[in-house]
């Protein structure tokens, strides 16, 4: 549920120099640690199963959720988080990411999910968010999929500063 906290509009939650996935991972880890881990005499307390290792799994799952070339080789929790989040974007086309092993959900299952949880405005909102990252934190977008939004839609989602962003992206 916390994997997109790196898209927060509250600047106090976010860094100026880290990818949104890392910001989201840090916000989530810090929130869960603060809300569930009480600490013991050794400094590594555990309450509700949130020990240091599990907090690291949370961080990894969120920080790596857009990086299949790494996430798919991590612990099961990281793999499942990556697949679930990616299925939200790719739906029945998710199987292509896995080397053509076939879709993980059927067309009927995907339609049922989208009917139960409509995605009204999702595409436009996503473009706005990704282009906003290209505008406010461009150096964090040059080596990943976020930069593709800046290249295609500019810094405002409507084409503004598209060429300027492309020139900077090419230099990087």
C-alpha positions as a printed Julia matrix, in Angstrom:
172×3 Matrix{Float64}:
   0.0     0.0     0.0
   2.9     2.37    0.61
   4.88    1.64   -2.56
   4.09    4.94   -4.29
   4.83    7.26   -1.37
   7.69    8.51   -3.54
   4.96   10.31   -5.51
   3.88   12.28   -2.44
   3.23   15.97   -2.94
   4.51   16.79    0.54
   8.11   17.83   -0.1
   8.99   17.14    3.56
   8.63   13.4     2.87
  10.88   13.31   -0.18
  14.51   13.76   -1.06
  15.78   16.07   -3.76
  18.2    13.5    -5.17
  16.72    9.99   -4.94
  14.48    8.05   -7.29
  10.82    7.94   -6.29
  11.12    4.23   -5.53
  13.85    4.88   -2.95
  11.93    7.77   -1.41
   8.87    5.52   -1.19
  10.89    2.69    0.35
  12.34    5.0     2.99
   8.99    6.57    3.86
   7.37    3.13    4.18
  10.2     1.61    6.21
  10.36    4.57    8.57
   6.57    4.58    9.01
   6.37    0.85    9.74
   9.37    0.97   12.07
   7.91    3.92   13.95
   4.43    2.41   14.21
   5.27   -1.24   14.95
   8.79   -1.68   16.3
   9.22   -0.81   19.93
  12.92   -1.61   20.35
  14.46   -3.77   23.02
  17.57   -3.52   25.13
  19.57   -4.61   22.09
  18.08   -1.85   19.96
  16.51   -4.23   17.46
  13.08   -4.8    18.89
  10.38   -6.77   17.24
   6.68   -6.25   17.52
   4.11   -7.72   15.18
   6.9    -9.52   13.28
   8.68   -6.38   12.03
  12.31   -7.13   12.82
  15.31   -5.6    11.03
  15.24   -8.25    8.26
  11.54   -7.79    7.55
  11.96   -4.0     7.42
  14.75   -4.54    4.88
  12.45   -6.78    2.81
   9.86   -3.99    2.84
  12.49   -1.5     1.68
  13.75   -3.87   -1.05
  10.25   -4.67   -2.3
   9.38   -1.0    -2.72
  12.76    0.26   -3.94
  13.0    -2.53   -6.54
   9.35   -2.74   -7.65
  10.11   -1.16  -11.04
  13.33   -3.11  -11.62
  12.48   -6.63  -12.8
  16.09   -7.46  -13.66
  16.88   -7.3    -9.94
  13.54   -7.85   -8.19
  12.92  -11.22   -9.82
  16.06  -12.62   -8.14
  15.34  -11.41   -4.63
  13.32  -12.94   -1.8
   9.78  -14.15   -2.5
   8.23  -11.07   -0.86
  10.15   -8.8    -3.25
   9.22  -10.91   -6.3
   5.53  -11.01   -5.36
   5.4    -7.26   -4.7
   7.06   -6.58   -8.05
   4.69   -8.91   -9.92
   1.58   -7.52   -8.22
   2.51   -3.9    -8.83
   3.54   -4.64  -12.41
   0.3    -6.54  -13.04
  -1.53   -3.34  -12.08
   0.17   -1.64  -15.03
   0.49   -4.44  -17.57
  -2.48   -6.67  -16.77
  -2.57   -9.71  -19.02
   0.62   -8.57  -20.75
   2.69   -9.25  -17.63
   3.86  -12.63  -18.97
   6.02  -10.93  -21.61
   8.2    -9.53  -18.84
   8.84  -13.05  -17.6
  10.38  -14.26  -20.83
   7.13  -15.24  -22.5
   6.05  -17.82  -19.91
   2.49  -16.69  -20.4
   0.16  -14.33  -18.61
  -0.14  -14.61  -14.85
  -3.74  -13.45  -14.94
  -6.37  -14.08  -17.57
  -8.25  -11.45  -19.54
 -11.4   -12.32  -17.58
  -9.6   -11.95  -14.24
  -8.16   -8.61  -15.29
 -11.56   -7.34  -16.44
 -13.08   -8.41  -13.14
 -10.41   -6.53  -11.19
 -10.75   -3.36  -13.28
 -14.53   -3.51  -12.92
 -14.26   -3.8    -9.13
 -11.5    -1.16   -8.94
 -11.98    1.3   -11.81
  -8.95    3.24  -12.98
 -10.66    6.47  -14.06
  -8.03    9.04  -14.96
  -5.16    6.68  -14.13
  -3.23    7.24  -17.36
  -3.47   11.04  -17.21
  -2.56   11.09  -13.52
   0.42    8.81  -14.16
   1.68   11.04  -16.98
   1.37   14.11  -14.73
   3.22   12.41  -11.87
   6.05   11.04  -14.02
   6.48   14.33  -15.9
   6.48   16.13  -12.55
   9.39   13.95  -11.45
  11.2    14.79  -14.7
  10.7    18.46  -13.9
  11.51   18.5   -10.18
  14.11   15.7    -9.93
  15.45   15.23  -13.48
  18.72   13.54  -12.51
  16.7    10.71  -10.93
  14.86   10.01  -14.19
  17.61    9.64  -16.79
  18.44    5.97  -16.22
  14.95    4.48  -15.85
  11.45    4.35  -17.3
  10.43    7.7   -15.79
  12.6     9.52  -18.3
  10.52    8.09  -21.13
   7.63   10.24  -19.92
   9.73   13.39  -20.07
  10.94   12.49  -23.54
   7.44   11.88  -24.84
   5.27   14.31  -22.86
   7.67   17.05  -21.73
   7.82   18.42  -18.23
   4.14   19.28  -17.88
   2.61   16.24  -19.59
   1.57   18.39  -22.54
   4.92   18.87  -24.31
   6.42   21.87  -22.5
  10.23   21.82  -22.32
  10.31   18.49  -24.15
  13.36   19.4   -26.24
  15.19   20.87  -23.26
  14.6    17.67  -21.29
  15.74   15.54  -24.26
  18.99   17.51  -24.59
  19.76   17.06  -20.89
  18.78   13.37  -21.04
  21.09   12.82  -24.04
  24.01   14.48  -22.2
  23.48   12.17  -19.24
